[in-house]
């Protein structure tokens, strides 16, 4: 058995996984935000709680985080949960948990679980997408994660969104990484809502509210969803032109917008450098537990 942890920007989930990759126990709660020490304590508390409730001990622990561990320094980098950046998370957690911890990017964990056990099972090449609090990605080839020499393979969210035109100008936005108009500023939940509210003078509180209004026929929400579909299609077309995966799996909160699976493949043909596009866009089979299952597979 193994323990998987998915440390997200808004929620943290922990699960106990058996040798058949079945989830025996799972629990989630809101992530403690803004304080590194509190986040560490929350992770340790949840692991001790799981071990007490389930009567287990000394199990290997895999943790997916919204960033990665820098190879040379051992510190967290590139996390949109910015209070983690520059911190020795792996060292601190291994000190508290007797050296049982491995850490990987959360999108990598998601991509791995869907490639091994989900709707991308059997595909040679898989791109796993996270569109939620942030916008990340992970690459899997022949069932193996491709981390890259810098540990950033699949980080499409921090490229500029391609094929923007002056016909429909949008206000420029600074990404948390310091660059202007990263793909994440268009496709993450907070980024989409911010741009939508500015462009249409609306005041939707979150992405779910926009999508619910779209489903109810609200004209502004329908325009906002059309914008989002086009931006996602453009971003994924850029990935297809580089990696050309068999399957793209969407994860994160915005992956629950079911209309995307029809609208985006219809649109991305406009930008993919091919006469036809056989790449499949699929929803996560494992739902929002893909992250913890992939994290457990780090062992």
Helices and strands as residue ranges (DSSP letters): E 2-7, E 11-17, E 23-30, H 36-54, E 60-65, E 68-69, E 76-77, G 82-84, H 89-96, E 101-105, H 106-117, E 125-131, E 135-141, E 144-146, G 156-158, G 166-168, H 184-187, H 189-200, H 207-215, H 219-243, E 247-251, G 253-256, H 260-268, E 280-283, G 287-289, H 290-296
